Amino acid sequence: MPQSFTPRSSMPPSTHRPLELPVREPKPRRRGRTMVIDAGAPLRWFEDVVESAGDFIDLVKFGWGTALVTAGIKHKTEVLRQHGISYMFGGTLFEKYVLRGRFDDYRGLCLEHGCDRVEVSDGTIDLAPRDKARYIGRLAADFEVISEVGFKDPHRSELFAPSQWIAGIRRDLDAGARSVILEARESGTSGICRADGELRFGLVEDVLDAGLPTELLIFEAPTKKLQTYFVKRVGSDVNLGNIALTDIIAVETLRLGLRADTLLDAEESGEFEVHL
C-alpha cells in the first residue's frame, strides 16, 4: 500500500534552532578574505563555482601568466564583475612585462581587462627594492596594489631572513601597497614553506610578532594543513591566498569550525553569530 504524502504547507513548523558560528565580516571584507587562484579552469566550471560559492570569494587571481592563454578570460572577468568579486593577474605576469621593459603595456593590459587590483612581485626576477617601490607607487594611482614578498625558488627563500621579510613587507606598505601576500606558491613548497612543504614556523611567528596589522597580510595556504594552521594560529578572520577553486567551501568550514580540524578552536573563540 503506498505511503501517504503530507504537503509541505501542512507540515508542522520546524523546531530547528539556528546554530551560532564564528562572526564573519560581510563583504567587502578587510579581514577573513579568501583569495582564490584560477590556473585556467574550464569556463563553464569556473562560472558554476563562482555562482555557487561567490559569497566566500573575495578576490580571484588568474595565476602566473595564465590570463594570456586562458580561453574566455573576458567572460570570466565579466562573471566576477556580476558577482562583485575583484580580480587580478598573477605577479609573474607583471615580472614578465618588467623584464621586457614593458611596464606601461602591463598597466594598459590590466586597465583593458577592468582589473581593480594588481599584484607587484619580485619572486623570480631581480628587482631592486627602490624599483619595486616605484612600480607600486605608479600603479597605486589606478589600482589597489597587492604586493608579494618572498621568492619562488626554495633555496633562495631559505636564505631570506625573517628580518628581511619584515622589512620588505613594511617597505611595500610604505610605498602604497594595500595588502601584502606572503609567498608559498600554489604548491606550498617555497617562501614561508620549505621545499618539502613544511611551514617555516619561526618565520611566521617573527612576522606575527613584528607589530604588522594582520588584516593587511595575506598568507598563501594552498593545502589543508596550511589553511588549518593559520585559522588556528591567527583566527577565523585570517586572510588566506592561493585557495583552489575546489577548496572554497572547505576553507569556509575551517573558518567556522565546521570541520574536525578547527571545531574545538571555534568553540573556544567566544564570538558567534546566528547561522540558519
Secondary structure by P-SEA (a helix, b strand, c coil): cbbbbbcccccccccbbbbbcccccccccccbbbbbbbccccaaaaaaaaaaccccccbbbccccccccccaaaaaaaaaaaabbbbbccaaaaaaaaaaccaaaaaaaaaaacccbbbbbcccccccaaaaaaaaaaaccccbbbbbbccccaaaaaaccaaaaaaaaaaaaaacccbbbbcccccccccccccccccaaaaaaaaaacccccccbbbbcccaaaaaaaaaaccccbbbcccccccaaaaaaaaaccccccaaaaaaccbbbbcc
